[in-house]
């Protein structure tokens, strides 16, 4: 065994890079954990899955201590051997061990072999008095009677009642501690370390088989079909559970491969399917696995049992919206608007982890603080994960491996930082761009699963710049201004902010800050430390290996607030999310050679039979129906799905009163050439239907005023910003495929009665100067009829929706309960979760707290839609244009007008006092999206530019 020194590599820093410390998983079970495992008499904890070898070396028995094993021979099956010379009998033996029951099939010769092996082992203990046999000799000496005999002189009696005789014989052995713990007996009983782990479901089917190498249905792994003629056979222990099967090296205690049951599952027997004698072919989306059994009967038995165990699996068929998971009724769930509440609940949930933490992100910043303001490092993400790893929790992180020339998120730094903390923290990156031939697409999902019982899903990466609350502050000095001209104390901000009588934070005296000491945060009042304070359109993140150095000058540059949504969910829906992670993790482990060693374990999905037993519940959760949706392809997860897109289109088509969309992108309206998703088309069709039926129907769309790329909008914004603007305007209002152009064909200007396109903006004071900034809408949500909503990571564009491009994850939540509300001036039964979410969004966007006269209960009434929503958006946009001459703006329709604007002086510079008075009329954050901005320009990148050299699909 490698020494500790051999498994630790000295860390070296060269230009901020580090080599990882650990190359072996050397976290043994503690003596207390071993004692607990040995004494457990009901079930094995899930912890054993990650410590199979340690449990074996620690002497943990495979059978539950103090729990009897009983057997009953249920039936016999007589068959003729292939030689047709003799007739054999196969005995079906039903075994029970506590709450676990299973069946084995054995011939009489198997009983004979077991008896002979037990007898030899008994003799060996007598004649070899070695120390390693001390425990067995004690058990042997404790025997009160001789080992039961398999033979009897009464041949006739044995022939007529052989099943009963064998049953009594086996029960006699199982009453004997020495006999039942013998390795040969455990193999006879088909028992392994994974047999009695309740969270893995019923015991299932187990046994030794020969498995053939190869068969992976992954691009790049089966070059020119070499696996069909170049393969090897290996002896492995096969375990079949209720939603997956695996094979492992039983002696080494290492799980080698996990095959999840999916709609492609096929189990076939025969040489025509396996090209081998006594073969069984097991196939799913990602692999065709060939195993070889000892006989034709065993092959038939194994194929039958695999089908039987899998028949109740939810994942054998596609579900609503062609998704992999069905709706889960009565699921505890909770929504979050902004990162402050999300991060706080996530931090508390991470502290509750006992077994596993799964994390996947597009970008992860190890140094991000989950609770703020930070006065120490206790709630910093890397310290939380390190603390849990030291407690024995397995932390598995999947990161998107970016194309470094195009993105600066530095996932390599994140990986090394986390993995150097503890061997229980495992980080994998995917894809390998060359080997997988994937250069354009990304893993975009954001998810955390804890003990496969609680999951967090949404648009919020655990990264810099994501934490925010409903105040959307533009500044973060020792004394900062709250969004929309309200001053606040940083020491009263964040999760423990003190509210004034008007709902705004309290107001302290002004003080100039010094640099924050990240080694000692005592007394810190800043919410965004170092690169967490960001304005990525002004300057994108750089040098992320120096996390506590500011990225922009916070005394001159306002931060860009971040608006986002997420959800937490429990039980079976959380298991569905965890299963998706397990599928991606194991897929990545198979695909990349560097992850094939045992340091990166194969993960196992927990059974849904135990999902209702929750170790903890996120406070404030409420029951609803929850369905997990995703966008995946063979490159990203080994399977294909676009259920998020299908669900969006279905919700829009079936909505009765309104839809509310918040999204980072709005690129849709299929033309069969550059854009293919049908969300915009569904919106058009639904509005036209309402118009033809003369019924009220509203569509609210909130998107960022500018794309999130670095660029100076005063000079045009750069090619990347203009490219996204081109496709956004193509969806909204420009060209024959746009929503407004198609609506105008049927209703002229009456489209304003149905749809409103908006963005968000706020203002504050920085260094005694008035400043404004757009609020970056990063949300990915749709709300419909106050009864259902989707929240996830999927943008409204082809990249996220088609499934064949970026990988995404989302959840559809449908209220099962009803509460009284109002819709269109009439009484209405709304869903409590959805209603509260929509009201929270409207409350903040419209500034309801500063104007108690605003009624947001009825989202489709004429008074609300025109006099509240649209009037507020138009008024705010006009004020900001007057005070700041901010961009984008409807008055700027060409690049020439844009150049002329830069020399013009806004009211904020000409008359600051009057500007402050004008800003007092701003209500909330809502502004109309400037539909005429640069409408006279062709916004696609020039042919000679590098942005035009990449495929158009990158922008859509």
ABEGO torsion letter per residue (X at the ends): XBBAAAABBBBBBBGGBBBBABABBABBBBAAAAAAAAABAABBBAAAAAAAAAAAAAGBBABBBGBBBBBBBABBBBBBBAAGABBBBBBBBBBBBEABBBBBBBBAAAAAAAAAAAAAAAAAAAABBBAAAAAAAAAAAABABBBBBABBABAAAAAAAAAAAAAAAAAAAAABAAAAABAAAAAAAGBBAAAABAAAEBAEBBEBBBBBBEGBBBBGABBGGAAAABBBBBBBBBBBBAABBBBBBAAAGBBABBBBBBAABBBBBEAAAAGBBGBBBBBBAABBBBBBBABAAAAAAAAAAAAAAAAABAAABBBBGGBABBBBBGBBBBBBBEAAAAAAAAAAAAAABAABBBBBBABBBAABBABOBBABAAABAAAAAAAAAAAGBBBBBBBBBBBAAABAAGAAAAAAAAAAABAABBBBBOBBAAAAGBAABBBABBBBBBGGABBBBEABBBBBGABBBAAGBABBBABBBBBGGBBBBAAABEAABBBBAAGBBBBBBBBBBBBBBAABABGBABABBEAABBBAAABBBBGAABAABBABBAAABBBBBBBBBBBBBBEAAAAAAAAAAAAAAAAAAAABAAAABAABBBBBBBBAAAAABBABBBBGBBBBBBBBBBBBBAAAAGBBBAAAAAAAAAAAAABAABBBBBBABBBBGBAGAABABAAAAAAAAAAAAAAAAGBBBBBBBBBBABBBBBEBAAAGGEAAAAAAAAAAAAAAABEAABAAAAAAAAAEAAAAAABBBBBBBBBBBBGGBBBBBBBBBABBBBBBGGABBBBBABBBBAAAAAGABBBBBBBBBBBABBBBBBBGGBBBBBBAAAAAAAAAAAAAAAGAAABAABBAABAABAAAAAAAAAAAAAAAAAAAAAAAGBOBBAABABAAAAAAAAABBBAAAABAAAAAAAAAABBEABBBBBAABGAABBABBBAABAAAABBAAAAX
